[in-house]
């Protein structure tokens, strides 16, 4: 079983962020939300490990909450 990687692990993260923003360029809120949902499902399928996805959901749910 794999573990969720929470340490920086992206090559050129600023470029990845720019790509993400560019993918949303010109979309309205509903289209942007739909793109995000499709992206999440594509990446979840790529991960392919339910436990890792559950860990990611927990980590994302905690993000922005007071410690």
C-alpha positions as CSV (number, residue, x, y, z in Angstrom):
1,X,0.0,0.0,0.0
2,X,1.3,3.5,-0.9
3,X,1.3,6.4,1.4
4,X,0.1,9.9,0.6
5,X,3.0,12.3,-0.1
6,X,2.5,15.6,1.6
7,X,6.0,17.0,1.2
8,X,6.8,19.1,-1.9
9,X,7.0,16.7,-4.8
10,X,6.2,18.7,-8.0
11,X,8.8,19.5,-10.6
12,X,8.3,23.2,-11.4
13,X,5.2,23.7,-9.2
14,X,4.7,27.3,-10.4
15,X,4.3,26.1,-13.9
16,X,1.8,23.4,-12.8
17,X,-0.2,26.1,-11.0
18,X,-0.1,28.3,-14.1
19,X,-1.3,25.3,-16.2
20,X,-4.2,24.8,-13.8
21,X,-5.2,28.5,-14.0
22,X,-4.9,28.4,-17.8
23,X,-7.2,25.4,-18.0
24,X,-9.9,27.5,-16.1
25,X,-9.4,30.6,-18.2
26,X,-12.7,31.7,-19.8
27,X,-14.9,29.3,-17.8
28,X,-17.8,30.3,-15.8
29,X,-18.3,29.0,-12.2
30,X,-20.2,25.9,-13.2
31,X,-17.8,25.0,-16.0
32,X,-14.8,25.5,-13.6
33,X,-16.4,23.3,-10.9
34,X,-17.1,20.6,-13.5
35,X,-13.5,20.8,-14.7
36,X,-12.3,20.4,-11.1
37,X,-14.5,17.4,-10.6
38,X,-13.3,15.7,-13.8
39,X,-9.7,16.4,-12.8
40,X,-10.2,15.0,-9.4
41,X,-11.7,11.8,-10.8
42,X,-8.9,11.5,-13.5
43,X,-6.2,11.9,-10.8
44,X,-8.0,9.5,-8.4
45,X,-8.1,6.9,-11.1
46,X,-4.4,7.4,-11.8
47,X,-3.6,7.0,-8.0
48,X,-5.7,3.9,-8.0
49,X,-5.4,3.3,-4.2
50,X,-8.5,4.0,-2.1
51,X,-6.5,4.4,1.1
52,X,-4.2,7.1,-0.5
53,X,-7.3,8.9,-1.8
54,X,-8.9,8.7,1.6
55,X,-5.7,10.2,3.1
56,X,-5.8,13.0,0.5
57,X,-9.5,13.7,1.3
58,X,-8.6,13.9,5.0
59,X,-5.6,16.2,4.4
60,X,-7.7,18.5,2.1
61,X,-10.5,18.6,4.7
62,X,-8.0,19.8,7.3
63,X,-6.4,22.4,5.1
64,X,-7.3,25.9,6.2
65,X,-8.7,24.8,9.6
66,X,-7.1,26.2,12.7
67,X,-4.5,24.0,14.3
